[in-house]
Amino acid sequence: MTAFQRADILLPKLSDEEMTKWAVVACDQYTGEPEYWREVENIAGKSPSALNLIFPEAFLGDHDEERIAKINRNMHDYLKADLFEEYKNCFILLKRTQSDGRLRAGLIGKIDLEMYDYNKGSHSQVRATEATVASRIPPRVKIRMDAPLELPHIMILIDDKDETVIEPLLQKNLQKVYDFTLMQNGGSAEGYLVDKENAEQVENALEKLAEKLAQKEGCSAENALVFAMGDGNHSLASAKETYERKKRENSPDAELARYALVEIVNLHSPALEFEAIHRVIFDTDFDKLYKEMTEKLGLVKENTEQNFSVMLGGRTETFGITKPCSNLTVGSVQQFLDEYLAQNGGKIDYIHGEDTVKKLCERENAMGILLPSMKKSELFPTVIKDGALPRKTFSMGHAHDKRFYCEARRISVEK
């Protein structure tokens, strides 16, 4: 058995129009744009909405305890109002049409947290792909510890080049359970109930995939990297921490807390693209930074296997690294920056888009570092070799194409 399993999945009993108000984008998107979330509030109005069950990170630090208590009350209210229909022991096939019109197929089920370890260097079936920031876990654990429900924005990648797990379902005649437009340029979503026969075929395909990957790694299927985090790394880490606490306390909720509802997506989906996340450095001695970076990374003004550009003082120069300390350019650069800034001071920001970096570097005392996009084919080999990647290594598409909250699952026993 692999870590990904069938689940008891809850869906709201709402019309297509009402579902548009129900589903909202992942809470860690638009963190610097509270106006986006205020527009979500306007769209949802007084209708049932997942917005009332999540904590947008744009509002962290603004009456946190009060907001968390309200989230838990809303969950109980929705359950008492019999808002949900439960689909027992199933998968749901998701056909997500992105804002660019491309179809991204996913499969919703639960992950066994006993088979997940987010620590660097782990050999679990489910692993983090980027470093986990411990400070981001406690606020999420506070919500989850007393919550009766979970709604996932977790997306996990599988390295299924032969398209054996999810793609065969696209040819099946499955029962449609929802079909609606997503708000705020999010595209649309169709959900299909995967019946028992097709669910068994999915499970068999996953087991064969695990064996194939294990053979490639030279390890057992239990220790092969089968599921790599794509989005929602800190949400899954928080689910793990919540489960470990409830297990230690012998909580009656421990067995439900052992699992987390997730969506798995094939790394090789044509609709899935990795985009670079650049760096901008502020408020430090750039002459010293440049000198130490040249020495530590062995920078040369010619192409090597790892190349990046520096934007400073209106000039852009490209360098090759001759002393890499990671399998990826971003890993080598980030490791140097972490060490340098810790010793010398300064601030770092993580930026999407070269144009934005250029605008920021027009400010006095700012240096831009333009990094290459990570190839999808590099993800699994790099995590296996280096462990979890540096934070902000890659982004999977635009914010409005991230996972929207739709499905839910019970994570506490009825009281």
Rosetta blueprint (number, residue, H / E / L):
1 M L
2 T L
3 A L
4 F E
5 Q E
6 R L
7 A E
8 D E
9 I E
10 L E
11 L E
12 P E
13 K L
14 L L
15 S L
16 D H
17 E H
18 E H
19 M H
20 T H
21 K H
22 W H
23 A L
24 V E
25 V E
26 A L
27 C L
28 D L
29 Q L
30 Y L
31 T L
32 G L
33 E L
34 P H
35 E H
36 Y H
37 W H
38 R H
39 E H
40 V H
41 E H
42 N H
43 I H
44 A H
45 G L
46 K L
47 S L
48 P L
49 S L
50 A H
51 L H
52 N H
53 L H
54 I L
55 F L
56 P L
57 E H
58 A H
59 F H
60 L L
61 G L
62 D L
63 H L
64 D H
65 E H
66 E H
67 R H
68 I H
69 A H
70 K H
71 I H
72 N H
73 R H
74 N H
75 M H
76 H H
77 D H
78 Y H
79 L H
80 K H
81 A L
82 D L
83 L L
84 F E
85 E E
86 E E
87 Y E
88 K E
89 N E
90 C E
91 F E
92 I E
93 L E
94 L E
95 K E
96 R E
97 T E
98 Q L
99 S L
100 D L
101 G L
102 R L
103 L E
104 R E
105 A E
106 G E
107 L E
108 I E
109 G E
110 K E
111 I E
112 D E
113 L H
114 E H
115 M H
116 Y E
117 D E
118 Y L
119 N L
120 K L
121 G L
122 S L
123 H L
124 S L
125 Q L
126 V E
127 R E
128 A L
129 T L
130 E E
131 A L
132 T L
133 V L
134 A H
135 S H
136 R H
137 I L
138 P H
139 P H
140 R H
141 V H
142 K H
143 I H
144 R H
145 M H
146 D L
147 A L
148 P L
149 L E
150 E E
151 L L
152 P L
153 H L
154 I L
155 M E
156 I E
157 L E
158 I E
159 D L
160 D L
161 K L
162 D L
163 E L
164 T L
165 V L
166 I L
167 E H
168 P H
169 L H
170 L H
171 Q H
172 K L
173 N L
174 L L
175 Q E
176 K E
177 V E
178 Y E
179 D E
180 F E
181 T E
182 L L
183 M L
184 Q L
185 N L
186 G L
187 G L
188 S E
189 A E
190 E E
191 G E
192 Y E
193 L E
194 V E
195 D L
196 K H
197 E H
198 N H
199 A H
200 E H
201 Q H
202 V H
203 E H
204 N H
205 A H
206 L H
207 E H
208 K H
209 L H
210 A H
211 E H
212 K H
213 L H
214 A H
215 Q H
216 K H
217 E H
218 G L
219 C L
220 S L
221 A H
222 E H
223 N H
224 A L
225 L L
226 V L
227 F E
228 A E
229 M E
230 G E
231 D E
232 G L
233 N H
234 H H
235 S H
236 L H
237 A H
238 S H
239 A H
240 K H
241 E H
242 T H
243 Y H
244 E H
245 R H
246 K H
247 K H
248 R H
249 E L
250 N L
251 S L
252 P L
253 D L
254 A H
255 E H
256 L H
257 A H
258 R L
259 Y E
260 A E
261 L E
262 V E
263 E E
264 I E
265 V E
266 N E
267 L L
268 H L
269 S L
270 P L
271 A L
272 L L
273 E L
274 F E
275 E E
276 A E
277 I L
278 H E
279 R E
280 V E
281 I E
282 F E
283 D L
284 T L
285 D L
286 F H
287 D H
288 K H
289 L H
290 Y H
291 K H
292 E H
293 M H
294 T H
295 E H
296 K H
297 L H
298 G L
299 L E
300 V E
301 K L
302 E L
303 N L
304 T L
305 E L
306 Q L
307 N E
308 F E
309 S E
310 V E
311 M E
312 L E
313 G L
314 G L
315 R E
316 T E
317 E E
318 T E
319 F E
320 G E
321 I E
322 T L
323 K L
324 P L
325 C L
326 S L
327 N L
328 L L
329 T H
330 V H
331 G H
332 S H
333 V H
334 Q H
335 Q H
336 F H
337 L H
338 D H
339 E H
340 Y H
341 L H
342 A H
343 Q H
344 N H
345 G L
346 G L
347 K E
348 I E
349 D E
350 Y E
351 I E
352 H L
353 G L
354 E H
355 D H
356 T H
357 V H
358 K H
359 K H
360 L H
361 C H
362 E L
363 R L
364 E L
365 N L
366 A E
367 M E
368 G E
369 I E
370 L E
371 L L
372 P L
373 S L
374 M L
375 K L
376 K H
377 S H
378 E H
379 L H
380 F H
381 P H
382 T H
383 V H
384 I H
385 K H
386 D H
387 G L
388 A L
389 L E
390 P L
391 R L
392 K L
393 T L
394 F E
395 S E
396 M E
397 G L
398 H L
399 A H
400 H H
401 D H
402 K L
403 R L
404 F E
405 Y E
406 C L
407 E L
408 A E
409 R E
410 R E
411 I L
412 S L
413 V L
414 E L
415 K L
